[in-house]
Amino acid sequence: MKNRRGFLLAEETLKIVIALICISFLIYLLTSLYFKNKDSKDLELAKASLEHLVNEINAKAPSVEIYNPKGWVIGVWPHDTTKRIWYYLFLLSETKIGLPKYCENLGWDRCICICKKDDQDKCDDLGFCLESDSKIEGGAIEIEKPPITLKIDGGEITKVAK
């Protein structure tokens, strides 16, 4: 006599494993589409915010409010920032943080950018830049809890404390 129960059990197990693999793939696909869409929406909001900021600077407005995107950073290049890589107590390397590639490729000497906080060193992966002569006092300004108010005084931009 053949053991039909063992054969059916293996067949059903194989179906369940294949179904779990398919469901996992679909979940991965849907989450990657969601985050791709979210990043592109944040980039559009960032472009609008930066264009609004540059327009207000050119109009010589005393202040401007930036509403979004949350968790992004506004900065200008070139700025004298040095990135130091330490290993325990020894300094391994020291590199100058230069212009983002976008600004370099267009031949700009100075640019103002808005980029994701994770990418603020170069602002190359997810960000937007415009040419500008303004400078930001104290380095980059993070958009922590929108809206934020920026004071524009003689080409210098500072964050107004709430």
Secondary structure, 3 states (H helix, E strand, C coil): CCCHHHHHHHHHHHHHHHHHHHHHHHHHHHHHHHHHHHHHHHHHHHHHHHHHHHHHHHCCCCEEEECCCCCEEEEEECCCCEEEEEECCEEEEEEECCCCHHHHHHCCCCEEEEEEHHHCCCCCCCEEEEECCCEECCCCEECCCCCEEEEEECCEEEECCC
